[in-house]
Amino acid sequence: MVFPSGFYSGLYFYVDSPRNDLQQVAEVNAWLRENCTGENSAYMICHGVVYSPDVFRISALPDESIREILPYGACNPGNDAFPKELLTAQVVLTCTPFDPNNHTEKMNAAFLENQEKYAPFELAATFDMGNGYTITAYRRVKAPTAAELDTYRAYLAEENERFPYNFSAVWDELAVQFANNG
């Protein structure tokens, strides 16, 4: 299909079956508005077909508040830098079953390992999305540490080898920030 240049934006997307979870998405957004303050104060790890930050950001339009709270995220290792917000956000969201894209499944596994080893977050809320998925919100209760960062280094070593400017460059900067956090 050829699109006239005046109508084609260059964005690629596909239309699947209509969403039946918009009420639940709105509930997650309402919770984020009530529980997060400041720019990039939440981070969503999942970045797949069913759930990604864009689902929540776009469904809230024309209200722009979710776009300020929840950044786009990182799903393309060669284009997107390691998301600092994963370690600095007040709230991190993930989903079960996990909806992966590229390296986000490794990021989720590292997040859950950190949660098990260091308990930097507490369970803040769960949302049954009505379609077999559950969105889980974790609230940070401990300052981020270099040990947490090392878990991401281990899980994402392959991506770092290919794209050190998007991974170790960011990790090294964060390690300096977290050096005194224990």
N, C-alpha and C positions, 0 to 999 in steps of 0.2 A: 504494500500500500504506500502510495506517495502522498505526503502531506504538503500543502502549500506552505511556503516559508513563513508566511505571516501567522500561521497557526501552529507550526511545529516549534516547540521550545528547546528541543535537544535532550529533554529528560526522557528516560526510558522507564516504563512501568507496564504492568499488565493488570488486567481486571480479572479477578477470580470471582467466586461466588460472593454475593452481598454479605456484609458483616452483620452478624446478629449479636454482637457484643458491645455495641456502642454505649449502652447504658452502663455497663461495667467499666468501660474505658473512661467514661465521664466520672464514675465513682473514684477511680484511681487518680484522675486529674484533680478532683475536689480534695482528696486526701493530700496530694502533693502541695496544693495551694495552702492548705491549713497547716502543714507540717514542715515546709521548707521555706527558708528565707534567703534572698540574695540570688545573684546570678550563678548558674551552674551548681545549684545546691543539691541536685539529685543526679544520679547517673544510672542508666539502664544498660545492663550488659547484653541482654539478648538483642540481636539485630538481624532477625531472620524474616521469613515470609509472613508469619502470623503476627509476631510482635517485634516492634522496633521503636525507638524514640519517636520516629516520624508518625506512627499510628496515633500516639498520644498528642503530639504537637499539632498535627493537622486537624484531628477531630475537634480540637478546642477552638479553632478559628471561628470567628474573627478575633476572639480573645487571644492575645499574644502572651499571656502570663506563663503558660506552660513552656513556651519557647525560651523564656528567660531562665526558668527553673531547670529544665531538662535539655542538655545539649544534644546535638546530633549523634554523638558517639563515634566509635571507631570500628569500621568493619572491613576496610581495605588496607592491609598491612603496608603496601607500597605507597599509598596515598595519605593515609591517616596516621598521625603520630599516636603512640601509646597514650591513652586518655588519662591525664593527670587526675581528672575528676573521679576516676575509679578509686583513688586513694584519698582524695581531699573532700569529696562530697559529704554532706550531712546524711544523705540517704542513698542507698544503692538498691536497685530493683533487678530482679531476675525472674525467670519463669520456669515452671515445671509442667510438662516435660520441657526441656530446654529447646529453644528454637534457634539453631545456630546459623552462622554465616561466616565463612573463612575461619579466622582464628578466635572468634568469640567463644566457641566451646571451650578452648583452652583457658581463656580468661575466666570463664565461669568456674571451671574446675579449680583454678588457682584461688579464686575468691572463696570457694567453699572450703578448700584446704586451709586457707588462712583463718577462716571462721572457726574451723575445728581446732586448729593449733593455738591460735592467739585470742580468739573471741573479741575482735575489735568492734563488732557490731552486735546489737540486740535485735531480735525479731520485733518489728514495729507494726506490721499489718500484713494480712493475706487477703487476696481478692480472687474469688472463684469467678472465672471469666465466662462460665456457662457453656464452654465448648471443649472441655477436657483439659484446659490450661489453668494454672494458678499463678498469679503474679504475687511475688513476695517482696515486701519492702523491709530492708534492714537499716537501722539507724546507728550511725557510728557513735561509740561510747568511749573509745580509746584513741589517742592520737596515733596517726599512721607511723609505722616503724620501718627501718631498713630491712628487718626480717620479713615483713609482709612483701616488700618490694622484691626481695630475693626469690620469693615463691613465684612471682610473675616472671622474673628473669629465667628461672628454670623451665617453666612451662612454655615460654615463648622464645627459647633459644634459637630455634630454626628461623623464625621470623626476624629475629635480631641479626642473625648471620647474613640474611639477604638485605635487610634494611636497617642498618645500625643507626642511621640518622633519625629514624622514627621510633627507635626503641632505646638502645643504650644511651643515646644522647639525652633522652628524656629521663631515663632511670638515674643517670649520674647526677642530673640536676636535682631530682627528687631526693636522692640519697643524702645530698648535702643538707637539704631542708629537714630531713628526718633524723639526722645524726644524733641529736640530743633527745629524741623521743623514747629512748629505751630500746 
